[in-house]
Amino acid sequence: MPVAVGVIQTDGFPPVLAAADAMVKAGSVTLVSFDKAERGQFFVAVRGPVSEVERSMSAGIEAAEKAYNGKVLTHYMIPNPPDNVQSVMPIDYSDEVEAFRV
């Protein structure tokens, strides 16, 4: 089964927190990465089946936009990232998230 990755980048912490919360509640996905992007920008990445990541992304974008001063800067989903992308980007399942893997 193809495993997709979805990423949302926001301006500020409250929108990315709202996005992450909505994403894991809306779909059967695993939050695999969260970090600062630059200048007060943050990103969150989730993995899961393609249809679940699509639903999760929609909910995350909506929640981030509704957060106080919420602004989604960019978002993107890759349906089946190749191994070489997973090996160099922070999107793979780590030991920290393995217990929460869906």
N, C-alpha and C positions, 0 to 999 in steps of 0.2 A: 504494500500500500504506500503510495507516495506521501511523504511528510513535507508539508509546506512550512515556510517561515514567513512571519509578518512582523513588520517593524513600524512603529509610530514615533516621530520626533516632535517634541513640543517646546514651546517657549515657556520655561518656568517649571517648578516642581509640582504644584497642585494639579495642573492638567495631566502630567504623565502619571501621577498617582491615580487619578480618576480613570485614566485610560487603562492602566494595568488592572485595576480592580474590575472594571467592566469587562475587559477581555477574558479574564479567567472565569468570570461568572457566566458569560454569554455562550461560551463554547467549550468543548472538551479539548483544551489546549494546556500546554505547560509553559510557564514563563521561564525562558532560558537566559535572558540577559536584560540588564538594566544598568544604565550608567549616564554620566554627564557627557554631552556631546561637545559643547563649547559655549562660552559666554552666557551661562544660565539656561542653556538648552539641555534637554534630557531625551533619552530614547529608551524604549522598551521593546523587547522582541519575544515573540511566542512561537511555539512549534506545535504541530498537530496535523490531523488530516485536512486536506485542502478545504473541504466544505466548512469544517469547524473553524479554521483560521479565517476564512472569508467572513463568517458570522461574527467572530471575535473582533476582527478589524473594524467592522461597521459599528459595533457597540463601543469600541475604544475611541474611535474618532468622534462619535457623537458625545460621549461622556467628557472627553477632553475639551471639546468646544463649549460645553455647558459649564465647565468649572470656572471659578472666579478668574477673570482675565485670561480665560483659556484660549490658546491659539495652537492649532496643529500646523507645524511648519512643513512637514512632509510625511508621507507614509508609502509603504510598498510591500507587496507580497510576492514571494517566489514560490511557485507550486512544488517544485522538486529540485532544490539546490544540489549541484554536483558536489562530489566529495572534496574536490580541491577548494571550493568556496567554504565548505564547512570547516576545513582544516585550518584556515587562516583567519576566519571571521569569528567573532564571539557569539555564534548562533547554535553551537552544538550542545547536546545534553551533557552537562557537567555532573560531577559527583554530588555537588550541592543541590542540584535540582532533581536528581534521579529518584529520590523518594516521592516526589510530587508528579512524576511523569504519568501522563494519562495514556 
